[in-house]
Amino acid sequence: MAKYVKVAKRNQIPEGSGLAVEAAGREIGLFLVEGKVCAIDPVCPHAGGPLTEGGVNGRNVMCPWHGWEFSLETGVCDFNDAICLKTYKVKEEGGDIFVEV
């Protein structure tokens, strides 16, 4: 059964940037875009690039190594929808960020 785990405070995530966190033994990337927190697997499947160090382009995150982009809401790669990263449900309570694992 899935449960929510506290992973960060909202003020730890700068707008338009990523933050790597751990929840239940797995690494998760948090991103704050247009006031919404998104959670996604933080490793690019192409070459293992750290997505939390990449740039945010609209509602996409770009891998800093080779420029692959992924939707922060769906995890889908911008040029090949067969490539998809896991996304996680997020909830906020009193400035705390929780991710469903």
DSSP file (Angstrom, degrees, kcal/mol; ACC not computed):
  #  RESIDUE AA STRUCTURE BP1 BP2  ACC     N-H-->O    O-->H-N    N-H-->O    O-->H-N    TCO  KAPPA ALPHA  PHI   PSI    X-CA   Y-CA   Z-CA
    1    1 A M              0   0    0      0, 0.0     2,-0.1     0, 0.0   100,-0.1   0.000 360.0 360.0 360.0 135.4    0.0    0.0    0.0
    2    2 A A        -     0   0    0     98,-0.1     2,-0.3    99,-0.0    98,-0.1  -0.404 360.0-176.7 -73.7 148.3    1.3    3.4   -0.9
    3    3 A K        -     0   0    0     -2,-0.1    98,-3.2    96,-0.1     2,-0.4  -0.962  27.1-110.6-141.1 160.1    2.0    6.0    1.7
    4    4 A Y  E     -A  100   0A   0     -2,-0.3     2,-0.4    96,-0.3    96,-0.2  -0.772  29.3-164.6 -94.0 136.7    3.1    9.6    1.8
    5    5 A V  E     -A   99   0A   0     94,-2.5    94,-2.4    -2,-0.4     2,-0.3  -0.971  23.8-119.1-122.3 133.0    6.5   10.5    3.1
    6    6 A K  E     +A   98   0A   0     -2,-0.4    92,-0.3    92,-0.2     3,-0.1  -0.565  40.7 162.9 -70.4 128.1    7.7   13.9    4.2
    7    7 A V  E     -     0   0A   0     90,-2.7     2,-0.3     1,-0.4    15,-0.2   0.611  53.0 -17.8-122.6 -20.4   10.7   14.8    2.0
    8    8 A A  E     -A   97   0A   0     89,-1.2    89,-3.4    13,-0.1     2,-0.4  -0.984  60.2 -96.0-170.4 172.2   11.2   18.6    2.2
    9    9 A K  E >   -A   96   0A   0     -2,-0.3     3,-2.1    87,-0.2     4,-0.3  -0.860  36.8-122.7-100.5 144.3    9.9   22.0    3.1
   10   10 A R  G >  S+     0   0    0     85,-2.9     3,-1.8    -2,-0.4    86,-0.1   0.866 110.4  61.3 -55.4 -38.3    8.5   24.1    0.2
   11   11 A N  G 3  S+     0   0    0     84,-0.4    -1,-0.3     1,-0.3    85,-0.1   0.547  91.3  68.8 -72.0  -3.8   10.9   26.9    0.9
   12   12 A Q  G <  S+     0   0    0     -3,-2.1    -1,-0.3     1,-0.1    -2,-0.2   0.595  88.0  74.2 -83.0 -12.2   13.8   24.5    0.1
   13   13 A I  S <  S-     0   0    0     -3,-1.8    -1,-0.1    -4,-0.3     2,-0.1  -0.874  77.7-145.3-108.1 105.2   12.8   24.4   -3.6
   14   14 A P    >   -     0   0    0      0, 0.0     3,-1.8     0, 0.0    18,-0.6  -0.418  35.7 -92.8 -66.9 142.8   13.7   27.5   -5.5
   15   15 A E  B 3  S+c   32   0B   0      1,-0.3    18,-0.2    16,-0.1     3,-0.1  -0.304 111.9  13.4 -55.1 131.8   11.2   28.4   -8.3
   16   16 A G  T 3  S+     0   0    0     16,-3.8    40,-0.5     1,-0.3    -1,-0.3   0.658 113.3  96.0  76.3  17.1   12.2   26.9  -11.6
   17   17 A S    <   -     0   0    0     -3,-1.8    15,-1.2    15,-0.4     2,-0.3  -0.826  65.7-119.7-133.2 171.0   14.8   24.6  -10.0
   18   18 A G  E     -D   31   0B   0     34,-0.7     2,-0.4    -2,-0.3    13,-0.2  -0.782  12.3-163.1-114.1 158.5   15.2   21.0   -8.7
   19   19 A L  E     -D   30   0B   0     11,-2.1    11,-2.9    -2,-0.3     2,-0.4  -0.983  16.6-138.6-139.0 124.7   16.0   19.5   -5.4
   20   20 A A  E     +D   29   0B   0     -2,-0.4     2,-0.3     9,-0.2     9,-0.2  -0.721  33.1 166.0 -84.3 130.3   17.2   15.8   -4.9
   21   21 A V  E     -D   28   0B   0      7,-2.8     7,-2.8    -2,-0.4     2,-0.4  -0.853  29.4-126.5-134.3 170.1   15.6   14.1   -2.0
   22   22 A E  E     +D   27   0B   0     -2,-0.3     2,-0.4     5,-0.2     5,-0.2  -0.972  23.1 175.9-123.0 139.5   15.2   10.6   -0.7
   23   23 A A  E >  S-D   26   0B   0      3,-2.6     3,-1.8    -2,-0.4   -16,-0.1  -0.962  71.5 -16.7-143.4 123.1   12.0    8.8    0.2
   24   24 A A  T 3  S-     0   0    0     -2,-0.4     3,-0.1     1,-0.3    -1,-0.0   0.859 128.7 -50.3  51.9  40.9   11.7    5.2    1.3
   25   25 A G  T 3  S+     0   0    0      1,-0.2     2,-0.4     0, 0.0    -1,-0.3   0.536 117.5 104.4  79.9   7.1   15.1    4.4   -0.1
   26   26 A R  E <   -D   23   0B   0     -3,-1.8    -3,-2.6    15,-0.0     2,-0.3  -0.945  69.3-121.5-123.3 146.5   14.6    5.9   -3.5
   27   27 A E  E     -D   22   0B   0     -2,-0.4     2,-0.4    -5,-0.2    -5,-0.2  -0.644  32.1-176.3 -83.4 137.8   15.9    9.2   -4.9
   28   28 A I  E     -D   21   0B   0     -7,-2.8    -7,-2.8    -2,-0.3     2,-0.5  -0.988  19.9-136.7-135.4 142.4   13.3   11.6   -6.1
   29   29 A G  E     -DE  20  40B   0     11,-3.2    11,-2.2    -2,-0.4     2,-0.4  -0.887  16.6-160.1-101.2 126.9   13.6   15.0   -7.8
   30   30 A L  E     -DE  19  39B   0    -11,-2.9   -11,-2.1    -2,-0.5     2,-0.4  -0.870  10.1-176.6-104.4 139.8   11.4   17.8   -6.6
   31   31 A F  E     -DE  18  38B   0      7,-2.4     7,-3.0    -2,-0.4     2,-0.6  -0.998  18.6-149.5-136.7 138.9   10.7   20.8   -8.9
   32   32 A L  E     +cE  15  37B   0    -15,-1.2   -16,-3.8   -18,-0.6     2,-0.5  -0.937  26.4 169.2-110.0 112.2    8.8   24.0   -8.2
   33   33 A V  E >   - E   0  36B   0      3,-2.8     3,-2.0    -2,-0.6    -2,-0.1  -0.981  67.7 -18.4-130.4 121.1    7.2   25.3  -11.4
   34   34 A E  T 3  S-     0   0    0     -2,-0.5    -1,-0.1     1,-0.3     3,-0.1   0.871 128.3 -51.7  52.1  41.3    4.7   28.1  -11.5
   35   35 A G  T 3  S+     0   0    0      1,-0.2     2,-0.4    -3,-0.0    -1,-0.3   0.415 116.6 111.0  81.9  -1.8    3.9   27.5   -7.9
   36   36 A K  E <   -E   33   0B   0     -3,-2.0    -3,-2.8     2,-0.0     2,-0.5  -0.897  61.0-138.5-110.2 134.3    3.3   23.8   -8.2
   37   37 A V  E     -E   32   0B   0     -2,-0.4     2,-0.3    -5,-0.2    -5,-0.2  -0.791  22.5-172.3 -90.4 128.5    5.6   21.1   -6.8
   38   38 A C  E     -E   31   0B   0     -7,-3.0    -7,-2.4    -2,-0.5     2,-0.4  -0.908   8.8-155.2-117.7 148.2    6.3   18.2   -9.1
   39   39 A A  E     +EF  30  88B   0     49,-0.6    49,-2.2    -2,-0.3     2,-0.3  -0.990  23.3 155.5-127.7 133.8    8.1   14.9   -8.2
   40   40 A I  E     -EF  29  87B   0    -11,-2.2   -11,-3.2    -2,-0.4    47,-0.2  -0.969  53.4 -79.0-150.4 157.3    9.9   12.7  -10.8
   41   41 A D        -     0   0    0     45,-2.4   -13,-0.2    -2,-0.3    44,-0.1  -0.471  44.2-145.6 -58.1 133.6   12.7   10.2  -11.0
   42   42 A P        +     0   0    0      0, 0.0     9,-2.5     0, 0.0    10,-0.6   0.300  67.0  86.1 -94.1  10.6   15.8   12.4  -11.1
   43   43 A V  B    S-G   50   0C   0      7,-0.2     6,-0.1   -16,-0.1    -2,-0.1  -0.944  74.4-128.2-118.4 126.5   18.0   10.4  -13.4
   44   44 A C     >  -     0   0    0      5,-2.7     4,-2.0    -2,-0.5     5,-0.2  -0.522  13.1-144.1 -68.4 130.1   18.0   10.7  -17.2
   45   45 A P  T  4 S+     0   0    0      0, 0.0    -1,-0.1     0, 0.0    39,-0.0   0.656  90.8  69.1 -71.8 -13.8   17.6    7.2  -18.8
   46   46 A H  T  4 S-     0   0    0      1,-0.1    -2,-0.0     3,-0.1    -3,-0.0   0.966 130.8 -19.3 -69.4 -53.7   19.9    8.2  -21.7
   47   47 A A  T  4 S-     0   0    0     -3,-0.2    -1,-0.1     2,-0.1    -3,-0.0   0.222  95.5 -94.2-143.9  13.5   23.2    8.4  -19.8
   48   48 A G     <  +     0   0    0     -4,-2.0     3,-0.0     1,-0.2     0, 0.0   0.701  60.8 172.0  82.0  19.0   22.3    8.8  -16.1
   49   49 A G        -     0   0    0     -5,-0.2    -5,-2.7     1,-0.1     2,-1.0  -0.302  40.6-110.2 -63.8 146.2   22.4   12.6  -16.0
   50   50 A P  B >   -G   43   0C   0      0, 0.0     3,-1.9     0, 0.0     4,-0.2  -0.667  28.0-167.1 -81.8 102.0   21.2   14.3  -12.8
   51   51 A L  G >  S+     0   0    0     -9,-2.5     3,-1.8    -2,-1.0    11,-0.2   0.791  82.7  66.4 -62.4 -29.2   18.0   16.0  -13.8
   52   52 A T  G 3  S+     0   0    0    -10,-0.6   -34,-0.7     1,-0.3    -1,-0.3   0.663 101.4  51.1 -68.6 -12.1   17.8   18.1  -10.6
   53   53 A E  G <  S+     0   0    0     -3,-1.9    -1,-0.3   -36,-0.1    -2,-0.2   0.415  97.7  93.1 -97.9  -0.9   20.9   19.9  -11.9
   54   54 A G  S <  S-     0   0    0     -3,-1.8   -36,-0.2    -4,-0.2     2,-0.2  -0.325  82.1 -95.9 -87.6 172.0   19.3   20.6  -15.2
   55   55 A G        -     0   0    0      7,-0.4     7,-3.1    -2,-0.1     2,-0.5  -0.519  27.8-124.8 -86.4 155.0   17.3   23.6  -16.3
   56   56 A V  E     -H   61   0D   0    -40,-0.5     2,-0.6     5,-0.2     5,-0.2  -0.888  21.9-171.2-100.5 128.5   13.6   23.9  -16.3
   57   57 A N  E >   -H   60   0D   0      3,-2.7     3,-1.6    -2,-0.5     2,-0.5  -0.886  62.9 -57.9-121.8  95.8   12.0   24.9  -19.6
   58   58 A G  T 3  S-     0   0    0     -2,-0.6   -24,-0.1     1,-0.3   -42,-0.0  -0.586 122.0 -18.7  67.3-118.2    8.4   25.7  -19.1
   59   59 A R  T 3  S+     0   0    0     -2,-0.5    13,-2.8    -3,-0.1    14,-0.4   0.091 125.4  88.7-106.0  20.1    6.9   22.5  -17.5
   60   60 A N  E <   -HI  57  71D   0     -3,-1.6    -3,-2.7    11,-0.2     2,-0.4  -0.835  66.0-141.3-114.5 154.6    9.8   20.4  -18.6
   61   61 A V  E     -HI  56  70D   0      9,-2.5     9,-2.2    -2,-0.3     2,-0.5  -0.944  17.7-145.7-111.4 140.0   13.2   19.5  -17.1
   62   62 A M  E     - I   0  69D   0     -7,-3.1    -7,-0.4    -2,-0.4     7,-0.2  -0.895  17.1-119.8-109.4 131.2   16.2   19.3  -19.3
   63   63 A C     >  -     0   0    0      5,-3.2     4,-1.6    -2,-0.5   -12,-0.1  -0.486  17.8-142.4 -64.6 130.6   19.1   16.9  -18.7
   64   64 A P  T  4 S+     0   0    0      0, 0.0    -1,-0.1     0, 0.0   -13,-0.1   0.667  93.4  54.4 -71.8 -14.4   22.3   18.9  -18.2
   65   65 A W  T  4 S-     0   0    0      3,-0.1    -2,-0.0     1,-0.1   -14,-0.0   0.912 130.5  -2.5 -87.2 -44.8   24.4   16.3  -20.0
   66   66 A H  T  4 S-     0   0    0      2,-0.1    -1,-0.1     0, 0.0    -3,-0.0   0.341  93.1-108.9-135.7   5.9   22.7   15.9  -23.4
   67   67 A G     <  +     0   0    0     -4,-1.6     2,-0.1     1,-0.2   -13,-0.0   0.541  55.9 158.1  82.7   6.6   19.6   18.1  -23.4
   68   68 A W        -     0   0    0     -6,-0.1    -5,-3.2     1,-0.0     2,-0.4  -0.422  29.0-147.7 -62.4 140.6   16.9   15.5  -23.2
   69   69 A E  E     -I   62   0D   0     -7,-0.2     9,-2.5    -2,-0.1     2,-0.4  -0.897  14.9-171.4-117.2 145.3   13.7   17.0  -21.9
   70   70 A F  E     -IJ  61  77D   0     -9,-2.2    -9,-2.5    -2,-0.4     2,-0.2  -0.990  30.1-110.7-133.8 140.2   10.9   15.4  -19.7
   71   71 A S  E  >  -I   60   0D   0      5,-2.5     4,-1.8    -2,-0.4   -11,-0.2  -0.514  18.5-148.9 -66.7 130.9    7.5   16.6  -18.7
   72   72 A L  T  4 S+     0   0    0    -13,-2.8   -33,-0.2    -2,-0.2    -1,-0.2   0.682  97.0  46.6 -73.9 -17.5    7.5   17.3  -14.9
   73   73 A E  T  4 S+     0   0    0    -14,-0.4    -1,-0.2   -35,-0.1   -34,-0.1   0.817 130.5  15.3 -92.4 -35.3    3.8   16.4  -14.8
   74   74 A T  T  4 S-     0   0    0      2,-0.2    13,-0.2    12,-0.1    -2,-0.2   0.636  88.0-129.3-114.9 -19.6    3.8   13.2  -16.9
   75   75 A G     <  +     0   0    0     -4,-1.8    10,-2.6     1,-0.3     2,-0.2   0.382  57.4 145.9  83.0  -3.5    7.5   12.1  -17.1
   76   76 A V  B     -K   84   0E   0      8,-0.2    -5,-2.5    -6,-0.1    -1,-0.3  -0.450  53.3-116.9 -74.1 136.8    7.2   11.7  -20.9
   77   77 A C  B     -J   70   0D   0      6,-2.7     3,-0.3     3,-0.6    -7,-0.3  -0.466  20.8-128.2 -69.0 141.3   10.2   12.5  -23.0
   78   78 A D  S    S+     0   0    0     -9,-2.5     3,-0.2     1,-0.2    -1,-0.1   0.749 103.5  32.9 -69.1 -23.4    9.6   15.5  -25.3
   79   79 A F  S    S+     0   0    0    -10,-0.3     2,-0.3     1,-0.3    -1,-0.2   0.520 127.0  32.0-111.1  -5.5   10.8   13.7  -28.5
   80   80 A N    >   -     0   0    0     -3,-0.3     3,-2.1     3,-0.2    -3,-0.6  -0.764  57.6-165.4-152.9 101.8    9.8   10.1  -27.8
   81   81 A D  T 3  S+     0   0    0      1,-0.3    -3,-0.1    -2,-0.3    -1,-0.1   0.536  86.6  72.6 -71.0  -3.2    6.7    9.3  -25.7
   82   82 A A  T 3  S+     0   0    0     -6,-0.1     2,-0.6     1,-0.1    -1,-0.3   0.654  86.3  74.6 -78.3 -16.0    7.8    5.7  -25.3
   83   83 A I    <   +     0   0    0     -3,-2.1    -6,-2.7    -6,-0.1     2,-0.4  -0.876  67.7 163.4 -98.5 118.5   10.5    7.0  -22.9
   84   84 A C  B     -K   76   0E   0     -2,-0.6    -8,-0.2    -8,-0.2     2,-0.2  -0.994  28.3-146.8-144.2 131.9    8.9    7.9  -19.7
   85   85 A L        -     0   0    0    -10,-2.6     2,-0.2    -2,-0.4   -41,-0.0  -0.645  35.5 -99.6 -91.0 152.4   10.1    8.6  -16.1
   86   86 A K        -     0   0    0     -2,-0.2   -45,-2.4   -11,-0.0     2,-0.3  -0.515  37.2-159.2 -70.1 136.1    8.2    7.7  -13.1
   87   87 A T  E     -F   40   0B   0    -47,-0.2     2,-0.4    -2,-0.2   -47,-0.3  -0.801   4.7-144.2-111.2 160.3    6.3   10.6  -11.5
   88   88 A Y  E     -F   39   0B   0    -49,-2.2   -49,-0.6    -2,-0.3     2,-0.2  -0.950  18.5-111.7-127.4 144.1    5.1   10.8   -7.9
   89   89 A K        -     0   0    0     -2,-0.4    11,-2.6    11,-0.3     2,-0.4  -0.520  36.3-158.6 -71.7 141.5    2.0   12.3   -6.3
   90   90 A V  E     -B   99   0A   0      9,-0.2     2,-0.3    -2,-0.2     9,-0.2  -0.947  13.7-178.8-124.0 141.2    2.7   15.3   -4.1
   91   91 A K  E     -B   98   0A   0      7,-2.3     7,-2.8    -2,-0.4     2,-0.4  -0.985  13.5-147.7-135.5 152.9    0.8   16.9   -1.3
   92   92 A E  E     +B   97   0A   0     -2,-0.3     2,-0.4     5,-0.2     5,-0.2  -0.950  15.3 175.7-121.0 137.5    1.6   19.9    0.8
   93   93 A E  E >  S-B   96   0A   0      3,-2.0     3,-2.1    -2,-0.4    -2,-0.0  -0.937  71.9 -23.2-142.0 117.7    0.6   20.5    4.4
   94   94 A G  T 3  S-     0   0    0     -2,-0.4     3,-0.1     1,-0.3    -2,-0.0   0.824 127.0 -46.9  55.8  36.8    1.8   23.5    6.4
   95   95 A G  T 3  S+     0   0    0      1,-0.3   -85,-2.9   -86,-0.1   -84,-0.4   0.409 113.4 119.5  86.1  -2.5    4.8   24.2    4.2
   96   96 A D  E <   -AB   9  93A   0     -3,-2.1    -3,-2.0   -87,-0.2     2,-0.5  -0.752  55.9-140.7 -96.5 144.3    5.9   20.5    4.2
   97   97 A I  E     -AB   8  92A   0    -89,-3.4   -90,-2.7    -2,-0.3   -89,-1.2  -0.904  17.6-171.6-106.1 129.7    6.1   18.5    1.0
   98   98 A F  E     -AB   6  91A   0     -7,-2.8    -7,-2.3    -2,-0.5     2,-0.4  -0.950   5.2-159.4-120.4 141.3    5.0   14.9    1.0
   99   99 A V  E     -AB   5  90A   0    -94,-2.4   -94,-2.5    -2,-0.4     2,-0.5  -0.964  20.8-122.4-121.7 137.6    5.5   12.4   -1.8
  100  100 A E  E      A    4   0A   0    -11,-2.6   -96,-0.3    -2,-0.4   -11,-0.3  -0.659 360.0 360.0 -79.3 125.7    3.6    9.2   -2.3
  101  101 A V              0   0    0    -98,-3.2   -97,-0.1    -2,-0.5    -1,-0.1   0.343 360.0 360.0-124.4 360.0    5.8    6.1   -2.4
